[in-house]
Amino acid sequence: MENLSIGLFALLGLASFRLTRVIVYDKIAEFIRAPFLDEIIENGEVYIAPKGKGIRKWIGELISCYWCTGVWVSGCLLGSYFFFPKIGIPIILVFAVAGVAGIIETIIGRLLGD
């Protein structure tokens, strides 16, 4: 772990941020969340609730919690970097670049009043 530079830490952080948002919030990953989460509409408000029991409910609880999912995503990305670098490094780079793009888009959107 002493080889973990500030640059690598930043890449892992950005990749974890972006991949976690994909899993928890983005429309593109709805098919992943659908077996584990229900949308409940009450008084015009939409609530997310885990489906089922056992492992299905546990996964639903996990992917409905941004912080919980982030811990697992961070661990998986870190593990992929150290144990499967030929696969892990490209994945980390793609999600880190996407994370930077997302942050830039948010900043520009706020500056332009979108």
N, CA, C and O atoms as a DFTB+ gen file, in Angstrom:
456 C
 N C O
     1  1       0.807      -1.196       0.000
     2  2       0.000       0.000       0.000
     3  2       0.854       1.266       0.000
     4  3       0.344       2.343      -0.308
     5  1       2.119       1.166       0.332
     6  2       2.964       2.353       0.320
     7  2       3.177       2.874      -1.097
     8  3       3.682       3.983      -1.270
     9  1       2.799       2.092      -2.123
    10  2       2.920       2.520      -3.512
    11  2       1.706       3.315      -3.988
    12  3       1.622       3.663      -5.166
    13  1       0.784       3.600      -3.109
    14  2      -0.436       4.316      -3.467
    15  2      -0.138       5.817      -3.498
    16  3      -0.149       6.487      -2.466
    17  1       0.130       6.330      -4.703
    18  2       0.462       7.745      -4.862
    19  2      -0.795       8.606      -4.760
    20  3      -1.919       8.103      -4.775
    21  1      -0.578       9.897      -4.658
    22  2      -1.699      10.834      -4.610
    23  2      -2.484      10.773      -5.919
    24  3      -3.713      10.840      -5.913
    25  1      -1.779      10.647      -7.032
    26  2      -2.443      10.552      -8.333
    27  2      -3.322       9.320      -8.437
    28  3      -4.458       9.395      -8.905
    29  1      -2.791       8.185      -7.999
    30  2      -3.574       6.947      -8.026
    31  2      -4.763       7.052      -7.080
    32  3      -5.861       6.602      -7.406
    33  1      -4.548       7.640      -5.919
    34  2      -5.642       7.838      -4.971
    35  2      -6.748       8.688      -5.603
    36  3      -7.933       8.391      -5.447
    37  1      -6.354       9.744      -6.315
    38  2      -7.338      10.606      -6.981
    39  2      -8.091       9.837      -8.063
    40  3      -9.311       9.958      -8.173
    41  1      -7.369       9.045      -8.863
    42  2      -8.027       8.236      -9.902
    43  2      -9.022       7.259      -9.297
    44  3     -10.148       7.130      -9.777
    45  1      -8.604       6.577      -8.247
    46  2      -9.496       5.623      -7.583
    47  2     -10.709       6.335      -6.979
    48  3     -11.829       5.828      -7.039
    49  1     -10.479       7.495      -6.407
    50  2     -11.582       8.265      -5.830
    51  2     -12.589       8.706      -6.880
    52  3     -13.797       8.580      -6.680
    53  1     -12.093       9.222      -7.996
    54  2     -12.988       9.646      -9.073
    55  2     -13.731       8.464      -9.681
    56  3     -14.928       8.552      -9.958
    57  1     -13.019       7.357      -9.889
    58  2     -13.655       6.160     -10.452
    59  2     -14.714       5.611      -9.500
    60  3     -15.793       5.209      -9.932
    61  1     -14.408       5.596      -8.220
    62  2     -15.381       5.124      -7.226
    63  2     -16.611       6.020      -7.202
    64  3     -17.742       5.537      -7.149
    65  1     -16.384       7.320      -7.243
    66  2     -17.482       8.287      -7.273
    67  2     -18.396       8.025      -8.462
    68  3     -19.613       7.934      -8.303
    69  1     -17.819       7.902      -9.646
    70  2     -18.635       7.763     -10.855
    71  2     -19.350       6.419     -10.919
    72  3     -20.543       6.365     -11.216
    73  1     -18.627       5.329     -10.642
    74  2     -19.242       4.001     -10.714
    75  2     -20.344       3.858      -9.665
    76  3     -21.375       3.240      -9.932
    77  1     -20.137       4.417      -8.493
    78  2     -21.170       4.370      -7.456
    79  2     -22.421       5.106      -7.918
    80  3     -23.534       4.615      -7.729
    81  1     -22.250       6.276      -8.521
    82  2     -23.411       7.024      -9.024
    83  2     -24.124       6.261     -10.131
    84  3     -25.352       6.278     -10.203
    85  1     -23.369       5.596     -10.989
    86  2     -23.995       4.788     -12.046
    87  2     -24.886       3.721     -11.421
    88  3     -26.043       3.562     -11.810
    89  1     -24.347       3.001     -10.461
    90  2     -25.088       1.896      -9.845
    91  2     -26.311       2.392      -9.078
    92  3     -27.390       1.813      -9.198
    93  1     -26.159       3.447      -8.298
    94  2     -27.226       3.883      -7.392
    95  2     -28.258       4.778      -8.076
    96  3     -29.444       4.679      -7.763
    97  1     -27.847       5.645      -8.996
    98  2     -28.756       6.669      -9.506
    99  2     -29.048       6.638     -11.002
   100  3     -30.171       6.945     -11.402
   101  1     -28.090       6.283     -11.832
   102  2     -28.243       6.504     -13.265
   103  2     -29.255       5.574     -13.922
   104  3     -29.383       4.401     -13.570
   105  1     -29.965       6.139     -14.886
   106  2     -31.001       5.410     -15.612
   107  2     -30.419       4.181     -16.312
   108  3     -31.081       3.147     -16.407
   109  1     -29.205       4.290     -16.792
   110  2     -28.584       3.195     -17.529
   111  2     -28.460       1.915     -16.693
   112  3     -28.365       0.821     -17.250
   113  1     -28.461       2.044     -15.383
   114  2     -28.325       0.874     -14.507
   115  2     -29.647       0.458     -13.863
   116  3     -29.654      -0.342     -12.928
   117  1     -30.759       0.994     -14.355
   118  2     -32.061       0.615     -13.783
   119  2     -32.295      -0.888     -13.846
   120  3     -32.862      -1.475     -12.924
   121  1     -31.854      -1.512     -14.945
   122  2     -32.058      -2.958     -15.089
   123  2     -31.303      -3.745     -14.021
   124  3     -31.701      -4.858     -13.679
   125  1     -30.231      -3.186     -13.497
   126  2     -29.483      -3.843     -12.416
   127  2     -30.244      -3.689     -11.098
   128  3     -30.309      -4.627     -10.304
   129  1     -30.812      -2.517     -10.871
   130  2     -31.533      -2.248      -9.625
   131  2     -32.919      -2.884      -9.583
   132  3     -33.403      -3.234      -8.507
   133  1     -33.563      -3.038     -10.742
   134  2     -34.968      -3.476     -10.810
   135  2     -35.280      -4.763     -10.040
   136  3     -36.309      -4.807      -9.366
   137  1     -34.453      -5.813     -10.099
   138  2     -34.794      -7.029      -9.353
   139  2     -34.726      -6.867      -7.830
   140  3     -35.232      -7.711      -7.090
   141  1     -34.104      -5.790      -7.369
   142  2     -33.842      -5.634      -5.941
   143  2     -34.596      -4.484      -5.278
   144  3     -34.675      -4.417      -4.051
   145  1     -35.151      -3.580      -6.087
   146  2     -35.791      -2.384      -5.533
   147  2     -37.181      -2.164      -6.119
   148  3     -37.421      -2.427      -7.297
   149  1     -38.088      -1.681      -5.283
   150  2     -39.426      -1.268      -5.697
   151  2     -39.532       0.242      -5.579
   152  3     -38.955       0.847      -4.676
   153  1     -40.278       0.848      -6.502
   154  2     -40.616       2.262      -6.376
   155  2     -42.021       2.335      -5.809
   156  3     -42.961       1.801      -6.397
   157  1     -42.164       2.983      -4.689
   158  2     -43.457       3.128      -4.028
   159  2     -43.854       4.599      -4.097
   160  3     -43.091       5.479      -3.698
   161  1     -45.053       4.855      -4.608
   162  2     -45.536       6.230      -4.729
   163  2     -46.606       6.468      -3.671
   164  3     -47.643       5.804      -3.648
   165  1     -46.329       7.430      -2.797
   166  2     -47.266       7.824      -1.742
   167  2     -47.349       9.339      -1.703
   168  3     -46.331      10.025      -1.606
   169  1     -48.568       9.857      -1.781
   170  2     -48.799      11.302      -1.730
   171  2     -47.969      12.058      -2.764
   172  3     -47.473      13.150      -2.488
   173  1     -47.821      11.481      -3.945
   174  2     -47.060      12.117      -5.008
   175  2     -45.555      12.019      -4.860
   176  3     -44.824      12.531      -5.708
   177  1     -45.073      11.379      -3.812
   178  2     -43.636      11.193      -3.577
   179  2     -43.238       9.775      -3.979
   180  3     -43.992       8.827      -3.757
   181  1     -42.060       9.636      -4.566
   182  2     -41.555       8.319      -4.945
   183  2     -40.523       7.884      -3.913
   184  3     -39.556       8.596      -3.642
   185  1     -40.743       6.714      -3.346
   186  2     -39.822       6.136      -2.369
   187  2     -39.244       4.849      -2.939
   188  3     -39.914       4.135      -3.685
   189  1     -38.023       4.564      -2.592
   190  2     -37.362       3.334      -3.012
   191  2     -37.324       2.399      -1.814
   192  3     -36.952       2.800      -0.711
   193  1     -37.716       1.138      -2.041
   194  2     -37.712       0.146      -0.958
   195  2     -37.150      -1.169      -1.478
   196  3     -37.462      -1.572      -2.599
   197  1     -36.333      -1.838      -0.687
   198  2     -35.795      -3.140      -1.087
   199  2     -36.916      -4.168      -1.254
   200  3     -37.909      -4.152      -0.527
   201  1     -36.731      -5.065      -2.232
   202  2     -37.694      -6.144      -2.479
   203  2     -37.282      -7.390      -1.716
   204  3     -36.108      -7.584      -1.401
   205  1     -38.258      -8.226      -1.428
   206  2     -38.016      -9.585      -0.972
   207  2     -37.400      -9.727       0.400
   208  3     -37.527      -8.871       1.276
   209  1     -36.717     -10.871       0.542
   210  2     -36.066     -11.241       1.803
   211  2     -34.663     -11.755       1.509
   212  3     -34.276     -11.933       0.354
   213  1     -33.920     -11.985       2.569
   214  2     -32.602     -12.603       2.452
   215  2     -31.637     -11.790       1.610
   216  3     -31.550     -10.569       1.744
   217  1     -30.904     -12.490       0.731
   218  2     -29.853     -11.853      -0.067
   219  2     -30.429     -10.802      -1.008
   220  3     -29.805      -9.769      -1.248
   221  1     -31.623     -11.065      -1.541
   222  2     -32.260     -10.090      -2.430
   223  2     -32.507      -8.773      -1.694
   224  3     -32.220      -7.699      -2.225
   225  1     -33.030      -8.856      -0.491
   226  2     -33.275      -7.652       0.308
   227  2     -31.954      -6.986       0.689
   228  3     -31.849      -5.759       0.670
   229  1     -30.950      -7.787       1.033
   230  2     -29.644      -7.240       1.407
   231  2     -29.046      -6.447       0.248
   232  3     -28.531      -5.346       0.445
   233  1     -29.115      -7.009      -0.967
   234  2     -28.602      -6.295      -2.141
   235  2     -29.417      -5.028      -2.376
   236  3     -28.860      -3.983      -2.711
   237  1     -30.747      -5.119      -2.198
   238  2     -31.594      -3.934      -2.327
   239  2     -31.215      -2.846      -1.338
   240  3     -31.157      -1.669      -1.692
   241  1     -30.959      -3.240      -0.102
   242  2     -30.514      -2.277       0.919
   243  2     -29.182      -1.655       0.509
   244  3     -28.982      -0.448       0.650
   245  1     -28.280      -2.481       0.005
   246  2     -26.953      -2.017      -0.388
   247  2     -27.034      -1.000      -1.518
   248  3     -26.469       0.088      -1.411
   249  1     -27.735      -1.344      -2.606
   250  2     -27.732      -0.450      -3.767
   251  2     -28.690       0.728      -3.632
   252  3     -28.739       1.586      -4.514
   253  1     -29.444       0.781      -2.554
   254  2     -30.262       1.971      -2.310
   255  2     -29.525       2.959      -1.402
   256  3     -30.031       4.047      -1.126
   257  1     -28.356       2.589      -0.948
   258  2     -27.546       3.426      -0.053
   259  2     -26.273       3.845      -0.783
   260  3     -25.404       3.015      -1.047
   261  1     -26.165       5.137      -1.107
   262  2     -25.003       5.634      -1.844
   263  2     -23.693       5.339      -1.116
   264  3     -22.720       4.906      -1.733
   265  1     -23.670       5.572       0.188
   266  2     -22.438       5.387       0.963
   267  2     -22.060       3.914       1.056
   268  3     -20.884       3.565       0.955
   269  1     -23.050       3.055       1.246
   270  2     -22.787       1.612       1.349
   271  2     -22.225       1.080       0.035
   272  3     -21.229       0.357       0.014
   273  1     -22.883       1.453      -1.056
   274  2     -22.424       1.012      -2.373
   275  2     -21.025       1.544      -2.641
   276  3     -20.190       0.842      -3.212
   277  1     -20.768       2.777      -2.233
   278  2     -19.456       3.388      -2.443
   279  2     -18.325       2.626      -1.777
   280  3     -17.237       2.512      -2.341
   281  1     -18.568       2.108      -0.591
   282  2     -17.539       1.322       0.107
   283  2     -17.217       0.060      -0.691
   284  3     -16.049      -0.273      -0.892
   285  1     -18.255      -0.638      -1.142
   286  2     -18.039      -1.870      -1.906
   287  2     -17.385      -1.592      -3.260
   288  3     -16.488      -2.323      -3.681
   289  1     -17.830      -0.549      -3.933
   290  2     -17.242      -0.181      -5.222
   291  2     -15.773       0.177      -5.038
   292  3     -14.927      -0.253      -5.823
   293  1     -15.464       0.956      -4.015
   294  2     -14.070       1.336      -3.748
   295  2     -13.204       0.112      -3.498
   296  3     -12.099       0.009      -4.030
   297  1     -13.701      -0.810      -2.694
   298  2     -12.959      -2.040      -2.418
   299  2     -12.734      -2.874      -3.663
   300  3     -11.647      -3.416      -3.867
   301  1     -13.757      -2.978      -4.495
   302  2     -13.628      -3.763      -5.730
   303  2     -12.645      -3.115      -6.702
   304  3     -11.834      -3.805      -7.318
   305  1     -12.716      -1.790      -6.840
   306  2     -11.780      -1.112      -7.733
   307  2     -10.348      -1.214      -7.221
   308  3      -9.424      -1.437      -8.004
   309  1     -10.159      -1.054      -5.934
   310  2      -8.824      -1.183      -5.354
   311  2      -8.298      -2.602      -5.541
   312  3      -7.143      -2.798      -5.920
   313  1      -9.146      -3.587      -5.276
   314  2      -8.757      -4.982      -5.480
   315  2      -8.425      -5.276      -6.929
   316  3      -7.469      -5.996      -7.218
   317  1      -9.217      -4.717      -7.849
   318  2      -8.941      -4.957      -9.268
   319  2      -7.617      -4.323      -9.681
   320  3      -6.900      -4.871     -10.518
   321  1      -7.292      -3.181      -9.100
   322  2      -6.015      -2.532      -9.405
   323  2      -4.833      -3.399      -8.968
   324  3      -3.871      -3.566      -9.719
   325  1      -4.905      -3.940      -7.771
   326  2      -3.782      -4.704      -7.242
   327  2      -3.730      -6.147      -7.730
   328  3      -2.642      -6.679      -7.954
   329  1      -4.889      -6.794      -7.901
   330  2      -4.890      -8.217      -8.219
   331  2      -5.137      -8.532      -9.691
   332  3      -4.710      -9.581     -10.174
   333  1      -5.812      -7.648     -10.405
   334  2      -6.106      -7.859     -11.827
   335  2      -5.855      -6.566     -12.604
   336  3      -6.775      -6.026     -13.218
   337  1      -4.611      -6.066     -12.580
   338  2      -4.350      -4.742     -13.144
   339  2      -4.657      -4.611     -14.639
   340  3      -5.016      -3.524     -15.091
   341  1      -4.528      -5.683     -15.410
   342  2      -4.809      -5.582     -16.851
   343  2      -6.276      -5.269     -17.118
   344  3      -6.610      -4.647     -18.127
   345  1      -7.138      -5.695     -16.223
   346  2      -8.566      -5.401     -16.342
   347  2      -8.915      -4.163     -15.512
   348  3      -9.666      -3.297     -15.961
   349  1      -8.371      -4.090     -14.315
   350  2      -8.733      -3.032     -13.374
   351  2      -8.317      -1.638     -13.801
   352  3      -9.095      -0.693     -13.670
   353  1      -7.107      -1.496     -14.308
   354  2      -6.609      -0.162     -14.653
   355  2      -7.453       0.503     -15.740
   356  3      -7.829       1.663     -15.575
   357  1      -7.770      -0.186     -16.852
   358  2      -8.634       0.474     -17.844
   359  2     -10.013       0.851     -17.292
   360  3     -10.541       1.915     -17.616
   361  1     -10.588      -0.007     -16.472
   362  2     -11.898       0.299     -15.879
   363  2     -11.794       1.525     -14.978
   364  3     -12.644       2.414     -15.028
   365  1     -10.754       1.567     -14.158
   366  2     -10.542       2.714     -13.266
   367  2     -10.365       3.997     -14.071
   368  3     -10.939       5.031     -13.728
   369  1      -9.576       3.935     -15.139
   370  2      -9.349       5.128     -15.958
   371  2     -10.634       5.619     -16.621
   372  3     -10.907       6.819     -16.632
   373  1     -11.420       4.699     -17.171
   374  2     -12.676       5.088     -17.828
   375  2     -13.604       5.787     -16.838
   376  3     -14.146       6.851     -17.137
   377  1     -13.787       5.193     -15.664
   378  2     -14.702       5.795     -14.695
   379  2     -14.125       7.062     -14.064
   380  3     -14.883       7.955     -13.687
   381  1     -12.802       7.157     -13.942
   382  2     -12.196       8.388     -13.421
   383  2     -12.402       9.537     -14.402
   384  3     -12.759      10.644     -14.000
   385  1     -12.178       9.275     -15.685
   386  2     -12.400      10.310     -16.702
   387  2     -13.876      10.706     -16.732
   388  3     -14.199      11.891     -16.822
   389  1     -14.769       9.720     -16.657
   390  2     -16.207      10.011     -16.622
   391  2     -16.571      10.812     -15.370
   392  3     -17.449      11.674     -15.416
   393  1     -15.903      10.531     -14.267
   394  2     -16.139      11.287     -13.037
   395  2     -15.740      12.744     -13.187
   396  3     -16.472      13.641     -12.767
   397  1     -14.580      12.980     -13.787
   398  2     -14.133      14.355     -14.028
   399  2     -15.118      15.056     -14.965
   400  3     -15.485      16.209     -14.738
   401  1     -15.542      14.353     -16.020
   402  2     -16.501      14.937     -16.964
   403  2     -17.809      15.300     -16.260
   404  3     -18.389      16.352     -16.526
   405  1     -18.265      14.435     -15.371
   406  2     -19.494      14.707     -14.629
   407  2     -19.368      15.920     -13.727
   408  3     -20.293      16.725     -13.620
   409  1     -18.224      16.046     -13.081
   410  2     -17.985      17.201     -12.206
   411  2     -17.929      18.488     -13.024
   412  3     -18.514      19.499     -12.636
   413  1     -17.219      18.451     -14.165
   414  2     -17.137      19.628     -15.039
   415  2     -18.524      20.010     -15.543
   416  3     -18.879      21.189     -15.549
   417  1     -19.307      19.023     -15.964
   418  2     -20.667      19.285     -16.451
   419  2     -21.522      19.936     -15.369
   420  3     -22.280      20.863     -15.654
   421  1     -21.408      19.467     -14.146
   422  2     -22.169      20.047     -13.035
   423  2     -21.762      21.496     -12.789
   424  3     -22.617      22.358     -12.592
   425  1     -20.466      21.762     -12.798
   426  2     -19.966      23.126     -12.578
   427  2     -20.448      24.055     -13.688
   428  3     -20.940      25.150     -13.414
   429  1     -20.308      23.624     -14.936
   430  2     -20.733      24.457     -16.066
   431  2     -22.240      24.685     -16.024
   432  3     -22.714      25.793     -16.277
   433  1     -22.989      23.634     -15.703
   434  2     -24.441      23.773     -15.597
   435  2     -24.847      24.799     -14.556
   436  3     -25.776      25.577     -14.773
   437  1     -24.161      24.803     -13.439
   438  2     -24.480      25.778     -12.376
   439  2     -24.064      27.194     -12.774
   440  3     -24.767      28.161     -12.481
   441  1     -22.909      27.306     -13.447
   442  2     -22.458      28.631     -13.883
   443  2     -23.394      29.224     -14.932
   444  3     -23.619      30.434     -14.962
   445  1     -23.938      28.358     -15.797
   446  2     -24.834      28.824     -16.855
   447  2     -26.292      28.874     -16.410
   448  3     -27.162      29.329     -17.152
   449  1     -26.549      28.403     -15.194
   450  2     -27.898      28.457     -14.652
   451  2     -28.833      27.392     -15.186
   452  3     -30.049      27.583     -15.183
   453  1     -28.295      26.281     -15.639
   454  2     -29.131      25.172     -16.150
   455  2     -29.809      24.432     -15.035
   456  3     -30.545      23.478     -15.285
